[in-house]
Amino acid sequence: KLFNCKSIEKFVIFSSETNDDEFSNEEIFMDKWKERKINEMMINPNIYPNDVNEILEPNYLERQKLVVSPNEVYGAIFQLDLLTDVVSGILHPVWAEVAQTYNFKPPSILQCQKAIGMLSEKAITREFQWTQDIATARKISLTFALSIQNKNLMSTYKAKSLNESNELLKRLNHSGIACAIVSRLPKLLVDKILNDAGINSLIAGQVCAEDDFERDMQGFLKASLKIRRQPKKCVIFDSRPSGIIQAHEANFKAVALSGVYPLYELSMADLSVRTLNEMKVLNVKRLFSYEVSDKQPLLQTEVLKIRKNRPVIAIYKDVPENEE
């Protein structure tokens, strides 16, 4: 009488579907909980660096694996325009078409490169300076999004990889460092770009427009979640000062590539290079050489105690009178 028949049926179904072996083994339970937590972070548009570092902290078995292959603790995250010709091949023609539709001045390739790390509305109001009205900027950005997803454009455009980036990706993958890319383009277009460029097999994770991130920092954190690398062990490759600053906000190391901005505007980066050919695997590892692991405490120097000489006290006895 205390229980309803329907509630009893639900309880029986739930008890039959669950497997007690999943909860009896603590390691299996923790792995499932970790995967569930990572999936929740991927859906959340706002995640924090400390939470990502904590959830990706290696356990005992993973630490033993890193002893054999220590390079697998590191990760490299790239902006898509550093690896392919996506700016000159697709972004600049689409922005020029949108400008012609609304009778605005077409942006240059340099302006399109500077606008990659921004939302479409911010690129229209700040970089292109077409309008300052938010409603008009959103209308133009919607036109840009629809033009990017045009099937005719995707069929005619064939992406090309930069030779210098292709060699760097091969070196990083050969050494065990996982690579990921961040882009605001739709996933269908990003997959086509990576396949056409021939670097799809070298990329372990990708963050696209469907991952719902507003700032570059959120995109970098989601990329580190996809390749299962802690942000404090990842390097961000970017060519814009805003991306370098946001990388440091999330405890990433940052490598700046000059070209879009001069080198003196990229001084906040940990390392600045002119081309990706200058980057080696050893350069990536040296960025973390000054860090000390929390699992290995510093050795305390032994301080010798200075022994003080005790003062000598002389005690004289009185001479008896009869001996005098």
Disulfide bonds with the S-S distance in Angstrom:
none
